[in-house]
């Protein structure tokens, strides 16, 4: 199935693109920079959605939906926000088409120009805070803990499936609070939820930290983030949570009457993850044989393939397999019995290996005689023979083992590719070598941060939340520094 599949060593970028297409995750669309998420890819996204949605609701959040279109004037109300997104906005100027005078197709009707242009949402802070103004009058109306699952549009020049597309899917939480303390607690709570999801479900170890001013979300007072390290040594921002202070409340005049009977502006947060997590999942675990999926997010956790020569053998095998399927499903394990007669077993083996199905069972007449089944695990490609007795619990334990192994393998990779640099020469050598996370001193100025980015394409991925204070000198300027930060080239 993957004879023409590029290896990671040959061309990592091509390997990624080939994998997304050949594993039936997504495809390029007729609209430049946009993607079609195929059923198998969307099934993974649905699992991501389901888990995160439950985690949000467990912490008191509710889902809502806000408009796709935002009046242009709303973006003018928060200066840093509009500056941050102005170059990425798609703008609707007309509301109607008409037949072309030459009879060839349609044209924009010049008489249908909007009085005010509409922005196709790149993010929803402005439309939501305009709405919150009518929802909030008193401290009794707070907190508001709202999330929405939606699509957004950011006009990208260089796109890559899942990692950076003009339109993408995401969730965005927007909360309103009576105090600064509550809002900061919410911001930290949500970045911790993202980190827990990344590590326990995606099996992807992440660093947690705060963004530097240059990398901070437009309009935020502070941005918290999680960062993963991909197999090519580049970092990937996997989730962000923003403490917005009172910036948007002031911009949209959202005030409330406090318990002390005083008018005050509301405190805000916003937080989100997107289909970029799909790219992170692929690049954290997959290999030169195709996709590798952690069991907790795999649409199919177990596939069973019969080995037979005639319909009579298939019928006999199916009796045993159907019993196995029933027992696995009773444990909440998603299983597929592939008894298609249009493809040979070897072809099926390759198909499910490439699609990253965590466990494959193969069973034939000899297995029935011996009361056994052949078990192949995708993470290590190892094969074993299991007795059919209590097979469902054995497979359940195997899935847990695969989940743990994938996390440990990714964690070990990150540790091996996280290094300190104390001089500019060390810093550049590591970046141009194996890359990875580099812990280094920075003098704290935006100017130095920009110079480093311009000269190396590396950015400050985060300032560690739990980073220890340590006297040192900035790798570029030699000026004093009290804490190391994490640099990397990134997606």
JOHUUR-V27884 format. One record per helix or strand of 2 or more residues. SS is the DSSP state (H for helix, E for strand). FROM is the first residue (numbers start at 1). TO is the last residue. Records with the same first field share a line. If there is no record, write none. Layout:
SS=FROM-TO, FROM-TO
//
This chain:
H=12-22, 39-58, 72-75, 79-88, 110-112, 125-135, 139-141, 180-200, 213-215, 247-251, 276-285, 295-297, 311-330, 345-354, 365-370, 391-416, 424-432, 446-456
E=26-28, 35-37, 62-63, 69-71, 90-94, 97-99, 106-108, 113-120, 144-153, 167-177, 207-210, 222-229, 235-245, 255-257, 263-265, 267-274, 302-307, 335-338, 359-364, 372-377, 383-387, 418-420, 437-441, 459-464, 469-473, 480-488
//
